[in-house]
């Protein structure tokens, strides 16, 4: 939330790569947005003296067109998280979707995106970034059409998983293609625009979702929030092959398919019972599924060790996990994004529930919150460097206190808007976590470390919707009141954020010790 945008060569504490390293697949992993939905600050990497091998310095006009295509693709991927939130109540009424179905509509996209994130980035290095971008865009566009035409909630959820897979192929290539296409001042401008797109995607998504659902075009209800992507995607697919720079991948690199084939079911076996258990009455299979998923995670560790022992590159290496301070960072990056995604999910249902807001009004109600998030995440680097690591626990503490207010102030009004704005202000420090965590990571493992943290961040969002979202839905159903559900939801959000703040203090202290 979504969601912190780093390049492998733009971080303090590491050795900047030379021209030959500026566009490796690992660097593209490190450049993926923290979530499709969480704005972040993108530092400008050092510009190489020459254009990397296989890239061409474009003419101004051609370069602008290529950049527009890339940013529009990135924008669609970000938009498709927040734009769906506002449509959830209408979607539930139209398709008679269960509570768990609503959670899967949101979480399915993020889940497949998270699981395939590193693999998508590495495919760009193997097949070429342009081909992988266009392939992901084609999958994303086709899945968007299928979502918009879905006859029921089951098919919609399935297509959302496919849509997330398309985004996982497409978005890692955006930064790589920008780095290959632009140099010097042109690259700095491109990166600035990239940051603006990431920051603005959430705000536009909330407002656009409300506008499209409220318009009810030809009685289509929620469907335009997905169909909006189709004409844009088709236009990009037509223009992309001619406008994007050609590049050639390294076919000698091999994917870690065994690791992916073990990790994917492990994640699903743990997450799906958390989502489906509420509607099913928590049967025994939920416990069995979670235990089986945890066992598969143990198998995943064994598989990854075997891959590394054979001299191949695993999805997650043990060397990365041994980096000082990375484990506390993982804890923070699970908990903080979990509360952000759960807050957006539950608040949307409350605004259109007991507060009886229209989809448009509920979408616009998020603007102060998300604008505050963007304000912090886009300006924190202007503060003294010594403050950066302590901004994280300070911001999370502010969010903790603010979450406690959403229950007492759930009746709406100006004070409720102020509380949601303070939540956005506090959670705006999430992008800083990536920078602090990676500050002293050795350059040779930086791409894998950032890829791991970004994947964890995505999974944190899924966990938030699955757990705190389930709490909200259960209490709301039992008491027939979303306002009543805001109390325990606020307490749960505050507890998770307080734990994240405490873990952030550990991370900050470790960073100080390493620096000294």
VEXDREN-2710 file (C-alpha; in Angstrom, 1 decimal):
% VEXDREN-2710
k/r/px/py/pz
1/UNK/0.0/0.0/0.0
2/UNK/1.0/0.0/-0.4
3/UNK/4.9/0.0/-1.0
4/UNK/11.2/2.2/-0.1
5/UNK/11.5/2.3/-3.8
6/UNK/15.2/1.6/-4.1
7/UNK/17.7/0.9/-6.8
8/UNK/20.6/-1.3/-6.0
9/UNK/23.1/1.5/-6.7
10/UNK/21.4/4.4/-5.0
11/UNK/21.7/3.4/-1.4
12/UNK/24.1/4.6/1.2
13/UNK/26.5/2.1/2.6
14/UNK/27.0/0.1/-0.7
15/UNK/29.3/0.4/-3.6
16/UNK/27.6/1.9/-6.6
17/UNK/27.5/-0.3/-9.6
18/UNK/29.4/0.6/-12.7
19/UNK/27.7/0.9/-16.1
20/UNK/27.7/-2.9/-16.7
21/UNK/25.7/-3.4/-13.5
22/UNK/23.1/-0.8/-13.8
23/UNK/20.6/-3.0/-15.5
24/UNK/21.0/-6.4/-14.1
25/UNK/18.0/-8.4/-13.1
26/UNK/18.8/-8.1/-9.4
27/UNK/18.7/-4.3/-9.6
28/UNK/15.2/-4.5/-11.1
29/UNK/14.0/-6.5/-8.1
30/UNK/15.2/-3.7/-5.8
31/UNK/13.3/-1.1/-7.8
32/UNK/9.8/-2.6/-7.5
33/UNK/7.4/-0.3/-5.6
34/UNK/6.8/-1.2/-2.1
35/UNK/3.2/-2.2/-2.9
36/UNK/1.1/-1.5/-5.8
37/UNK/-0.4/1.2/-3.6
38/UNK/2.2/2.6/-1.2
39/UNK/4.0/5.7/-2.4
40/UNK/7.7/6.0/-1.7
41/UNK/10.7/8.1/-2.3
42/UNK/13.0/7.1/-5.1
43/UNK/16.6/8.3/-4.8
44/UNK/18.4/9.0/-8.0
45/UNK/21.1/6.4/-8.8
46/UNK/24.4/7.5/-10.1
47/UNK/24.2/8.0/-13.9
48/UNK/26.6/5.8/-15.9
49/UNK/29.0/7.5/-18.2
50/UNK/27.7/5.6/-21.1
51/UNK/24.4/3.9/-22.0
52/UNK/24.4/0.3/-20.9
53/UNK/25.1/-2.4/-23.4
54/UNK/22.0/-3.2/-25.5
55/UNK/20.3/0.2/-24.8
56/UNK/20.2/3.2/-26.9
57/UNK/20.0/6.9/-25.9
58/UNK/16.6/7.9/-27.3
59/UNK/15.7/11.1/-29.0
60/UNK/13.7/13.4/-26.7
61/UNK/10.4/12.6/-28.4
62/UNK/10.9/8.8/-28.5
63/UNK/12.2/8.8/-24.9
64/UNK/9.2/10.7/-23.7
65/UNK/6.8/8.2/-25.4
66/UNK/8.7/5.2/-24.0
67/UNK/8.5/6.8/-20.5
68/UNK/4.8/7.5/-20.9
69/UNK/4.1/3.9/-21.8
70/UNK/6.1/2.5/-18.9
71/UNK/4.6/4.9/-16.3
72/UNK/1.1/4.2/-17.6
73/UNK/1.7/0.4/-17.2
74/UNK/3.0/1.0/-13.6
75/UNK/0.0/3.3/-12.9
76/UNK/-2.5/0.6/-13.9
77/UNK/-0.9/-2.0/-11.6
78/UNK/-1.0/0.4/-8.6
79/UNK/-4.5/1.6/-9.5
80/UNK/-5.9/-1.9/-9.4
81/UNK/-5.4/-2.3/-5.7
82/UNK/-7.1/0.9/-4.4
83/UNK/-9.8/1.2/-7.1
84/UNK/-11.2/-2.1/-6.1
85/UNK/-11.6/-1.2/-2.4
86/UNK/-14.4/1.4/-3.1
87/UNK/-16.3/-1.1/-5.3
88/UNK/-16.5/-3.9/-2.6
89/UNK/-19.9/-3.1/-1.2
90/UNK/-21.5/-2.8/-4.6
91/UNK/-19.7/-6.0/-5.8
92/UNK/-21.0/-7.9/-2.7
93/UNK/-24.6/-6.9/-3.5
94/UNK/-24.4/-7.6/-7.2
95/UNK/-22.6/-11.0/-7.1
96/UNK/-23.9/-12.0/-3.6
97/UNK/-20.2/-12.3/-2.6
98/UNK/-19.4/-13.7/0.9
99/UNK/-17.2/-11.9/3.3
100/UNK/-14.3/-14.2/2.5
101/UNK/-14.9/-13.6/-1.2
102/UNK/-14.5/-9.9/-0.7
103/UNK/-11.2/-10.5/1.1
104/UNK/-10.0/-12.7/-1.8
105/UNK/-10.9/-10.1/-4.4
106/UNK/-8.4/-7.8/-2.7
107/UNK/-5.9/-10.3/-1.4
108/UNK/-5.8/-12.6/-4.5
109/UNK/-4.2/-9.9/-6.6
110/UNK/-1.6/-9.0/-4.0
111/UNK/-0.9/-12.6/-3.1
112/UNK/0.0/-13.7/-6.6
113/UNK/2.0/-10.5/-7.1
114/UNK/4.0/-11.1/-4.0
115/UNK/4.8/-14.8/-4.7
116/UNK/5.8/-14.1/-8.3
117/UNK/7.6/-10.8/-7.7
118/UNK/11.2/-12.0/-7.7
119/UNK/10.6/-14.6/-10.4
120/UNK/9.1/-11.9/-12.6
121/UNK/12.1/-9.7/-12.1
122/UNK/14.5/-12.5/-13.0
123/UNK/12.5/-13.4/-16.1
124/UNK/13.2/-9.9/-17.3
125/UNK/16.9/-10.6/-17.2
126/UNK/16.5/-13.9/-19.0
127/UNK/14.0/-13.0/-21.7
128/UNK/14.6/-9.3/-22.0
129/UNK/12.9/-6.5/-20.2
130/UNK/10.8/-5.3/-23.1
131/UNK/9.4/-8.7/-24.0
132/UNK/8.7/-9.5/-20.3
133/UNK/7.0/-6.1/-19.8
134/UNK/4.7/-6.6/-22.8
135/UNK/4.0/-10.2/-21.9
136/UNK/3.0/-9.1/-18.4
137/UNK/0.9/-6.3/-19.8
138/UNK/-0.9/-8.7/-22.1
139/UNK/-1.7/-11.0/-19.2
140/UNK/-2.8/-8.1/-17.0
141/UNK/-5.0/-6.6/-19.7
142/UNK/-6.7/-9.9/-20.6
143/UNK/-7.3/-10.6/-16.9
144/UNK/-8.8/-7.1/-16.4
145/UNK/-11.3/-7.8/-19.2
146/UNK/-12.1/-11.2/-17.7
147/UNK/-12.6/-9.6/-14.2
148/UNK/-14.9/-7.0/-15.7
149/UNK/-17.0/-9.6/-17.4
150/UNK/-16.9/-12.2/-14.6
151/UNK/-20.3/-13.8/-14.1
152/UNK/-19.7/-14.7/-10.4
153/UNK/-17.4/-14.1/-7.5
154/UNK/-15.5/-17.4/-8.0
155/UNK/-14.4/-16.5/-11.5
156/UNK/-13.6/-12.9/-10.4
157/UNK/-11.3/-14.1/-7.7
158/UNK/-9.6/-16.5/-10.1
159/UNK/-9.0/-13.7/-12.6
160/UNK/-7.7/-11.5/-9.9
161/UNK/-5.0/-14.0/-9.2
162/UNK/-4.1/-14.0/-12.9
163/UNK/-4.1/-10.2/-12.9
164/UNK/-1.6/-10.2/-10.0
165/UNK/0.6/-12.6/-12.0
166/UNK/0.6/-10.2/-14.9
167/UNK/1.5/-7.3/-12.7
168/UNK/4.4/-9.4/-11.3
169/UNK/5.8/-9.8/-14.8
170/UNK/5.2/-6.2/-15.9
171/UNK/6.1/-3.9/-13.0
172/UNK/9.7/-5.1/-12.3
173/UNK/10.7/-4.2/-15.8
174/UNK/9.6/-0.6/-15.6
175/UNK/12.6/0.6/-13.6
176/UNK/15.0/-1.6/-15.6
177/UNK/13.8/-0.1/-18.8
178/UNK/14.0/3.4/-17.4
179/UNK/17.6/2.8/-16.4
180/UNK/18.4/1.4/-19.8
181/UNK/16.7/4.2/-21.7
182/UNK/17.7/7.3/-19.8
183/UNK/21.0/8.8/-18.5
184/UNK/21.9/11.9/-16.6
185/UNK/19.3/14.6/-16.1
186/UNK/16.8/12.7/-18.3
187/UNK/17.0/9.8/-15.9
188/UNK/16.5/12.0/-12.9
189/UNK/13.4/13.5/-14.4
190/UNK/12.1/10.0/-15.3
191/UNK/12.6/8.8/-11.8
192/UNK/10.9/11.8/-10.4
193/UNK/7.9/11.1/-12.6
194/UNK/8.0/7.5/-11.5
195/UNK/7.8/8.5/-7.9
196/UNK/4.8/10.8/-8.6
197/UNK/3.0/8.0/-10.4
198/UNK/3.5/5.6/-7.4
199/UNK/2.4/8.3/-5.0
200/UNK/-0.6/9.4/-7.0
201/UNK/-1.9/5.9/-7.9
202/UNK/-3.6/5.3/-4.6
203/UNK/-5.4/8.7/-4.4
204/UNK/-6.6/8.4/-8.0
205/UNK/-7.6/4.8/-7.4
206/UNK/-9.9/5.6/-4.5
207/UNK/-11.5/8.6/-6.2
208/UNK/-11.8/7.0/-9.6
209/UNK/-13.3/3.8/-8.1
210/UNK/-15.9/5.9/-6.4
211/UNK/-16.6/7.9/-9.5
212/UNK/-17.0/4.9/-11.8
213/UNK/-19.2/2.9/-9.3
214/UNK/-21.4/6.0/-8.6
215/UNK/-21.8/6.7/-12.3
216/UNK/-23.2/3.1/-12.8
217/UNK/-22.5/3.3/-16.6
218/UNK/-25.2/1.5/-18.4
219/UNK/-26.1/-0.3/-15.2
220/UNK/-22.6/-1.9/-15.1
221/UNK/-22.1/-1.1/-11.4
222/UNK/-18.6/-2.2/-10.3
223/UNK/-17.4/-3.7/-13.6
224/UNK/-15.8/-0.5/-15.1
225/UNK/-13.2/-0.5/-12.3
226/UNK/-11.7/-3.4/-14.1
227/UNK/-12.7/-2.7/-17.7
228/UNK/-11.0/0.7/-17.5
229/UNK/-7.7/-1.1/-17.9
230/UNK/-8.6/-2.8/-21.2
231/UNK/-8.4/0.1/-23.7
232/UNK/-5.3/1.5/-22.0
233/UNK/-3.7/-1.9/-22.0
234/UNK/-4.5/-2.5/-25.7
235/UNK/-3.1/0.9/-26.6
236/UNK/0.1/0.2/-24.7
237/UNK/0.5/-3.2/-26.4
238/UNK/0.1/-1.6/-29.9
239/UNK/2.6/1.2/-29.1
240/UNK/5.1/-0.7/-26.9
241/UNK/6.9/-2.9/-29.5
242/UNK/7.9/0.2/-31.5
243/UNK/8.5/2.6/-28.7
244/UNK/10.3/0.6/-25.9
245/UNK/14.0/0.0/-26.3
246/UNK/15.0/-3.5/-27.4
247/UNK/17.2/-5.6/-25.1
248/UNK/18.5/-9.1/-25.0
249/UNK/18.3/-11.2/-21.9
250/UNK/20.8/-13.8/-20.7
251/UNK/19.3/-17.2/-21.5
252/UNK/22.1/-18.9/-19.5
253/UNK/20.5/-17.8/-16.2
254/UNK/18.1/-20.3/-14.6
255/UNK/15.0/-19.7/-12.6
256/UNK/14.6/-21.3/-9.2
257/UNK/11.5/-23.2/-10.2
258/UNK/11.7/-25.8/-7.4
259/UNK/11.7/-23.0/-4.8
260/UNK/8.8/-21.3/-6.5
261/UNK/6.8/-24.5/-6.7
262/UNK/7.3/-25.1/-3.0
263/UNK/6.8/-21.6/-1.7
264/UNK/3.6/-20.9/-3.7
265/UNK/1.5/-23.7/-2.1
266/UNK/3.1/-23.0/1.3
267/UNK/1.8/-19.4/1.2
268/UNK/-1.6/-20.4/0.0
269/UNK/-2.1/-23.1/2.6
270/UNK/-1.4/-20.6/5.4
271/UNK/-3.3/-17.6/4.0
272/UNK/-6.4/-19.2/2.5
273/UNK/-7.7/-20.7/5.8
274/UNK/-7.3/-17.3/7.5
275/UNK/-9.6/-15.9/4.9
276/UNK/-12.1/-18.7/4.4
277/UNK/-12.3/-19.9/8.0
278/UNK/-14.7/-17.1/9.0
279/UNK/-17.4/-18.1/6.5
280/UNK/-16.8/-21.9/7.0
281/UNK/-17.1/-21.8/10.8
282/UNK/-13.4/-22.6/11.3
283/UNK/-13.5/-26.4/10.5
284/UNK/-10.7/-28.7/11.2
285/UNK/-9.3/-28.5/7.7
286/UNK/-8.3/-24.9/8.4
287/UNK/-5.9/-26.0/11.1
288/UNK/-4.6/-28.9/9.0
289/UNK/-4.0/-26.5/6.1
290/UNK/-2.0/-24.1/8.2
291/UNK/0.1/-26.8/9.7
292/UNK/0.8/-28.3/6.2
293/UNK/1.7/-24.8/4.9
294/UNK/4.2/-24.3/7.8
295/UNK/5.7/-27.8/7.0
296/UNK/6.1/-26.8/3.4
297/UNK/8.0/-23.7/4.5
298/UNK/10.4/-26.0/6.2
299/UNK/10.7/-27.9/2.9
300/UNK/11.3/-24.6/1.1
301/UNK/14.3/-23.9/3.3
302/UNK/15.7/-27.3/2.5
303/UNK/15.1/-26.8/-1.2
304/UNK/16.8/-23.3/-1.1
305/UNK/19.8/-24.7/0.7
306/UNK/20.2/-27.4/-2.0
307/UNK/19.9/-24.9/-4.8
308/UNK/22.6/-22.7/-3.2
309/UNK/24.8/-25.8/-2.6
310/UNK/24.7/-26.5/-6.3
311/UNK/26.0/-23.1/-7.1
312/UNK/22.7/-21.8/-8.4
313/UNK/20.8/-18.7/-7.3
314/UNK/17.8/-19.4/-4.9
315/UNK/14.8/-17.2/-4.4
316/UNK/15.9/-16.5/-0.9
317/UNK/19.5/-17.2/0.2
318/UNK/20.7/-17.9/3.7
319/UNK/23.4/-15.3/3.2
320/UNK/20.7/-12.6/3.0
321/UNK/18.9/-13.8/6.1
322/UNK/22.2/-13.5/8.0
323/UNK/22.6/-9.8/7.2
324/UNK/22.5/-7.8/10.5
325/UNK/19.2/-6.1/11.1
326/UNK/17.3/-7.8/8.3
327/UNK/15.2/-10.0/10.6
328/UNK/13.8/-7.0/12.6
329/UNK/13.1/-5.3/9.3
330/UNK/11.1/-8.3/8.1
331/UNK/9.1/-8.1/11.3
332/UNK/8.3/-4.4/10.7
333/UNK/7.5/-5.0/7.1
334/UNK/5.0/-7.7/7.9
335/UNK/3.2/-5.7/10.6
336/UNK/3.0/-2.2/9.3
337/UNK/1.7/-3.0/5.8
338/UNK/-0.7/-5.4/7.4
339/UNK/-2.3/-2.6/9.3
340/UNK/-2.4/-0.3/6.3
341/UNK/-4.1/-2.8/4.0
342/UNK/-6.6/-3.9/6.7
343/UNK/-7.3/-0.2/7.5
344/UNK/-8.2/0.6/3.9
345/UNK/-10.3/-2.6/3.5
346/UNK/-12.3/-2.2/6.7
347/UNK/-12.7/1.6/6.6
348/UNK/-14.2/1.3/3.1
349/UNK/-16.8/-1.1/4.3
350/UNK/-17.6/1.1/7.3
351/UNK/-17.9/4.3/5.2
352/UNK/-20.4/2.6/2.9
353/UNK/-21.9/0.6/5.8
354/UNK/-23.2/2.4/8.9
355/UNK/-22.1/5.8/7.6
356/UNK/-24.1/5.2/4.4
357/UNK/-21.7/7.1/2.1
358/UNK/-21.9/6.8/-1.6
359/UNK/-19.0/5.1/-3.4
360/UNK/-17.8/8.4/-4.7
361/UNK/-17.9/10.1/-1.3
362/UNK/-16.2/7.2/0.5
363/UNK/-13.4/7.3/-2.1
364/UNK/-12.9/11.0/-1.6
365/UNK/-12.9/10.5/2.2
366/UNK/-9.6/8.7/1.9
367/UNK/-7.9/11.6/0.1
368/UNK/-6.6/13.4/3.3
369/UNK/-5.3/10.1/4.7
370/UNK/-3.4/9.1/1.6
371/UNK/-2.2/12.6/0.9
372/UNK/-0.7/12.6/4.4
373/UNK/1.0/9.2/3.6
374/UNK/2.4/10.7/0.4
375/UNK/3.6/13.8/2.1
376/UNK/5.8/11.9/4.5
377/UNK/7.0/9.2/2.1
378/UNK/8.0/11.8/-0.5
379/UNK/9.7/14.4/1.8
380/UNK/11.4/12.4/4.5
381/UNK/14.8/12.5/2.8
382/UNK/15.0/16.3/3.3
383/UNK/15.3/15.8/7.0
384/UNK/18.8/15.2/8.6
385/UNK/20.1/11.7/7.9
386/UNK/20.6/11.0/11.7
387/UNK/16.8/11.3/12.1
388/UNK/15.8/8.8/9.4
389/UNK/16.0/5.5/11.4
390/UNK/14.1/7.1/14.4
391/UNK/11.4/8.4/12.1
392/UNK/10.1/4.8/11.7
393/UNK/9.3/4.1/15.4
394/UNK/8.0/7.7/15.8
395/UNK/5.6/7.4/12.9
396/UNK/4.4/3.9/13.9
397/UNK/3.8/5.2/17.4
398/UNK/1.7/8.0/16.0
399/UNK/-0.3/5.5/14.0
400/UNK/-0.7/3.3/17.1
401/UNK/-2.3/6.1/19.0
402/UNK/-4.4/7.2/16.1
403/UNK/-5.8/3.7/15.5
404/UNK/-7.2/3.7/19.0
405/UNK/-9.4/6.6/17.9
406/UNK/-11.2/5.1/15.0
407/UNK/-13.7/3.2/17.3
408/UNK/-14.7/6.2/19.5
409/UNK/-14.9/8.5/16.4
410/UNK/-16.5/6.0/14.1
411/UNK/-19.6/8.1/13.8
412/UNK/-17.8/10.2/11.2
413/UNK/-17.3/13.9/10.8
414/UNK/-14.3/16.1/10.9
415/UNK/-12.6/14.4/13.9
416/UNK/-12.8/11.0/12.2
417/UNK/-11.2/12.5/9.1
418/UNK/-8.4/14.0/11.3
419/UNK/-7.8/10.6/12.8
420/UNK/-7.5/8.9/9.5
421/UNK/-5.2/11.7/8.3
422/UNK/-2.9/11.1/11.3
423/UNK/-2.9/7.4/10.5
424/UNK/-1.7/8.2/7.0
425/UNK/0.9/10.6/8.4
426/UNK/2.3/7.9/10.8
427/UNK/2.3/5.1/8.2
428/UNK/4.0/7.3/5.7
429/UNK/7.3/6.2/7.3
430/UNK/6.9/2.7/5.7
431/UNK/9.2/3.5/2.8
432/UNK/11.9/4.5/5.2
433/UNK/12.0/1.0/6.6
434/UNK/13.5/-0.3/3.3
435/UNK/16.2/2.3/3.3
436/UNK/17.2/1.8/7.0
437/UNK/17.1/-2.0/6.6
438/UNK/19.3/-2.0/3.5
439/UNK/21.6/0.9/4.6
440/UNK/24.6/-1.3/5.4
441/UNK/23.8/-4.4/3.3
442/UNK/26.8/-5.5/1.2
443/UNK/26.3/-4.7/-2.5
444/UNK/26.6/-8.3/-3.7
445/UNK/23.5/-9.3/-1.7
446/UNK/21.6/-6.1/-1.9
447/UNK/19.3/-7.1/-4.8
448/UNK/18.3/-10.3/-3.0
449/UNK/17.8/-8.5/0.3
450/UNK/15.5/-5.8/-1.2
451/UNK/13.6/-8.5/-3.2
452/UNK/12.9/-10.4/0.0
453/UNK/11.8/-7.3/1.9
454/UNK/9.5/-6.3/-0.9
455/UNK/7.9/-9.7/-1.1
456/UNK/7.5/-9.7/2.7
457/UNK/5.8/-6.3/2.5
458/UNK/3.3/-7.7/0.0
459/UNK/2.6/-10.7/2.1
460/UNK/2.1/-8.5/5.1
461/UNK/-0.8/-6.8/3.3
462/UNK/-2.4/-10.1/2.5
463/UNK/-2.1/-11.1/6.2
464/UNK/-3.7/-7.9/7.3
465/UNK/-6.7/-8.3/5.1
466/UNK/-7.0/-12.0/6.1
467/UNK/-6.7/-11.5/9.9
468/UNK/-7.9/-8.0/10.9
469/UNK/-10.3/-7.9/8.0
470/UNK/-11.8/-11.2/9.3
471/UNK/-12.1/-9.7/12.8
472/UNK/-14.0/-6.7/11.4
473/UNK/-16.3/-8.8/9.3
474/UNK/-17.1/-11.2/12.1
475/UNK/-18.0/-8.5/14.6
476/UNK/-19.9/-6.5/12.0
477/UNK/-22.0/-9.6/11.2
478/UNK/-22.6/-10.5/14.8
479/UNK/-23.7/-7.0/15.8
480/UNK/-25.2/-6.0/12.4
481/UNK/-23.1/-2.8/12.7
482/UNK/-19.8/-1.8/11.0
483/UNK/-19.6/1.0/13.6
484/UNK/-19.5/-1.5/16.4
485/UNK/-16.8/-3.4/14.5
486/UNK/-14.6/-0.4/14.4
487/UNK/-13.7/-0.7/18.1
488/UNK/-12.0/-4.1/18.1
489/UNK/-10.6/-3.4/14.7
490/UNK/-8.9/-0.3/16.0
491/UNK/-7.5/-2.1/19.0
492/UNK/-6.1/-4.9/16.8
493/UNK/-4.6/-2.4/14.4
494/UNK/-3.1/-0.5/17.3
495/UNK/-1.6/-3.7/18.8
496/UNK/0.0/-4.7/15.6
497/UNK/1.4/-1.2/14.9
498/UNK/2.7/-1.0/18.5
499/UNK/4.6/-4.3/18.0
500/UNK/5.9/-2.9/14.7
501/UNK/7.1/0.2/16.5
502/UNK/8.9/-1.8/19.2
503/UNK/10.6/-3.9/16.5
504/UNK/11.5/-0.7/14.6
505/UNK/13.3/0.5/17.8
506/UNK/15.4/-2.7/17.7
507/UNK/16.1/-2.1/14.0
508/UNK/17.2/1.5/14.6
509/UNK/19.5/0.5/17.5
510/UNK/21.1/-2.2/15.3
511/UNK/21.7/0.3/12.6
512/UNK/23.4/2.7/15.0
513/UNK/25.6/-0.1/16.4
514/UNK/26.6/-1.1/12.8
515/UNK/27.3/2.5/11.8
516/UNK/29.6/2.9/14.9
END
